[in-house]
Amino acid sequence: MIDIPVELAETQSKFLGEAGRAFIAALPGRAADFLERWELRRTGPSMYGMCALVLPVERADGTPAVLKLQNPDEETAGEPVALRVWGGDGAVRLLGYDEETGTLLLERLDPRDLGEVDSREAVRIIAELLARLTSVRAPAGMRGLGDIAARMLDAVPAVSRSLPDEGERRLLRDCAAAVREVAGEPGDRLLHWDLHYENVLASYPADQREPWLAIDPKPLAGDPGFELMPALANRFDAAETLWRFDLMTEVLGLDRERARAWTLGRVLQNSLWQVADGEHALRPDQVSIARSLLAR
């Protein structure tokens, strides 16, 4: 029997409607199919994230792994591509992939994440991982930051008018102006795009491979400056914003003005998503980060 967490079912239904409910209904059969097809033995209870069911398993040769079952879409389609390019260097290893269903077999990691680490040390770890992950060129066909930036800029006039606060409207326009300065050179590095504290896990066992590895990329081709926001916003501390930004740009060897512009681009992206979800005020942490960077 495959235990389907109620929270995963509710999330899939809320965001994907009938398609999400169909995915949940198919999960027990899909899990059983891949356990048999890839000769896997379950070794623990189901785990889950926003979009996936994860089963701890053991391969026929005794190697511990996890089976990740998810709905294939633009983001999940890029995950195995990025993991193959990285080849385990700073990221979880890909052991198997089914293109039709988006199902992945991954190296098992320890569930400990950076939420258990001192915040300054956590930022340093993320910076060092990003320096390695973004050192490679994105493969051909990967979705690009240039297209994303163009769509964001097109959406700004209508979205800014919907915000009741003039200060927030001006902030959104300032972020858009910064993005326009760099949009013509969006970059070609392979980006993770979602390297927050919970997407960095410890090796399993802890003394093997590397101390920390990235999981769950939402990859795209672009400028590494677009990668910094999660480490600024996680365990947010306004007094730490510029220290974190300076550390990451130094470790990654980034031009600070370009990194500043692309980080303001992440504020813009997050704010556009927020308004699209029906919010009428920007998140305080995003406003604070943007104002700190704009004031430099």
N, C-alpha and C positions, 0 to 999 in steps of 0.2 A: 504493500500500500504506500502511495506517495502522499505525504501530508502537504496540502496546498495552504499556505498561510492566508488567513482572512484578509490581512492588510494588503497583500499582493493582489488578491482578487478585487478588493475595493479600489485600489489604485488603477488597475487595468480598466475596470469598468468606468471609472470617473474620467480618465483621460482618453481612452480609446473606444468607449462605448461598446457596440456589438462586436467589433473586432477584438477588443480586450477580453470580453466574456468568452468568445470563441477560443481564444488562446488559452484561457484558464481551463476551459472544458477539455481541451485537447492535451493538457499537460500530463496527466497520469499515463495516458497511452504513449505519448512521445517519450517520456522518461523511461518507461519500461522498454520501449524499442531500442533506445540508445544504450541502456544498461546491457541489453543482450548483444546488440550489434558490436559494441566496442569491448565486450567481455569485461564488464565492470561489476564490482561488488560494493553495495552501499555500506558505509562504515559510520554513519552518524545521521542526526536529524536534519531536515530541510532547513536551509537558510534562504534569505531573500533580500533583494534590494528594491529600488523603485520599479524596476522593469524586468527582473529576472528571478528565476528559481535556481538555487545552487544546491547541489547534492554532494556531500563528501563521499568519495568513492576510493576504491583500490583497483589498480589494473591487474591483469592476469599475472604479471610478473611481481606483484606486490608493491608496485610504486604507488604512493598516495597521490591523489589528484582530486579535482572537483569537476563536476558536470554542470555546465551553465546553460540553462534553457531560457530563451528569450524570444521576443517578437522581432523578426527581421525588419529593419527600416534603414534609413540613410545613415544613422549613427552606428547601429550594430554592424552594418555591412563593412564599415571601415575598421572595426576593432581587430579582426584577425589579420588584416593587411598590415596594420601598424605593429602588431605583436610579432609577425613574421620578420618585418624589417628590423625591429630591435633585437630579435633573437635572444631574449633573456637578459640583455645588457641594460640593467636598471629597471626592467619590467618583468612581470610574470611570464613564464614560458607557455607558449601555445603547444599543446600536445595533439590536438585533433580538432577538425572543424567540418561541419556539414553546411554547405552553402544554402541549400534549399530552406532549411529551418532556422539557420543562424545559431545552431547549437555548437558550443565550444567545450573541449576538454582541456583543462588548464592545470598547470602545476599547483599543488596545494601549498598555501601559505598559512602562517599563524594568524589568527583573527585579531591580534593586537595591532592597533593603528596609531597614528601620530597624536591622537587625542590624549594619549597617556604620557606624552613627552612634553618637557618644558617648551613653552611657545617659541622662544628664540631658537632653541635647538631644532624644533620642528620646521621652522622657516628655513634654516640652514640645510636641513636634509632635503626639503623640497627643492631648494635652489640647486643643490648638487645633482639631484636626479634630473631636473629640467635641463641642466647644462649638458648632460649626456644624451637625453632623449631628443633634444632639439639640434644635436650636432649633425644629424643625418638629413639628407634631402628627402622630401616627401615623394612617394612613388607617383608615377603618372596616373591620372584619373582620380586622384584624391580631391575632394571638394576643397575650395580655396577661400582664404580670408578675404580676398578681393571682392568676390561675389557677395559674401556676407556683409562686408562694409558698405557696398553699394546699396544693398537692400535696407540696411539700417538708416543710411542717410536719406533715402527716399521716404522713409516713414516718419522722420523727425518732425516736419511741419505739422502734420495732422495730430501726432501724439502730443507735441508740446502745447498745442491749443487746448487739449483736453485736460491739462493740469490746471487746477484752480489757483495754485500759488505762483506768483510771478517770479520769485526767486528760483523755484525749481524749473520753471520754463526756461529761464535764462541759463541755468546750469546745464540743462539738456542741450541747449544751443551751443554753449561753450564746449561741451564734450564733442558735439558734431563738428565744430570748427577744427578741433584738434585732430580728429580722424581725417578730415579732408586734407590736412597737410601731409599725411603719410599714406593715404589710400592708393596713390599711384604706384607705390612700392610695397605691396602686401607681404612679400617674403615667400620663401619656398621651403622652409624647414618643416619637418614632421612634428606637429604639435599634438600634445595630449588633450588639451583644452579643458580638462576637468580634474586637475591634480590638487584636490583638497585633502584635508588630513585623513579622512576615512578611505581615501583611495590610495593610501600608502600603507602596506602591511609588512609585518616582519616575516623573515624567511622561516620555513618549517622543514626540519627542526631549526631552532634559532641559531645554531652554530654552523649552518650550511649556507653556501652561495653568498649572499650579501645580507647585511643587517636589515635593509629596507628595500622594497620593490613596489613599483607602480602597478596599479590594476585599473581596469575599466576605462580605457581611453575612449574619447569621442573625437577621433582624430580629424585634422585638416591640415592643409598646407598653408604656412603663413609665417609671420614674424614672431619670434619668441617673446617679444614684449607683450603679446596677447595672452601669455600664460600666467601672469603674475597675480591676477586678482584673487583667486581662491586663497592664497597664502596671506593676502592682506585682509580678507574678510573673515576667515576662520578665526574663532576665538578673538573677535574684533576688539582692538584697543586703539583708540584714536591717537594716543601718545606714541604708539609703536609704528604708525603707518609709514612715516618717512624712513625710519630705521630699517624696517622690513624691505621697503622698496629699494633703498640704497644697497642693502646686503645682496638682494637677489640680482640686481643689475650688475653688481661687481662680480659675483660668482659666475653669472652667465656671460659676462663680458659684453654687455649691451650698451648701446648709445642711450644715455638717460633721457634725452629729449624724445627720441622715437619710442622708447619704452613707456614714457609718460603718456604720449599720445595714444598708444595702443591700450594702455590700462584705462584711460578715459573712454576708450572704445568699449571696454568691457562694462564700465558703468553705464554707457549708453545702451548696450545690448541688454543688460539686466533690467534697466528701467523700461525699455520698450516691451520686454516680456511681461513685466509687472503690470503695466498699463493695459496690455492686451488681456491680462487675466482679470481685469475689472477694478484694479486699484486706482485711487485718485491722488496718491501721495507717494513720493519716492522713499525707498528704505533709508532710514537714518545712517546706516553704516556706509551705503553707497554715496550718499550726499557728503558725508564727512571725508571719505577717501578722495572724492573728486575735488572738494574744496582744498584739501591739503596739497594735492598735486597741482592744481591751478594756481595756488598762491606761491609756488616756488619761483 
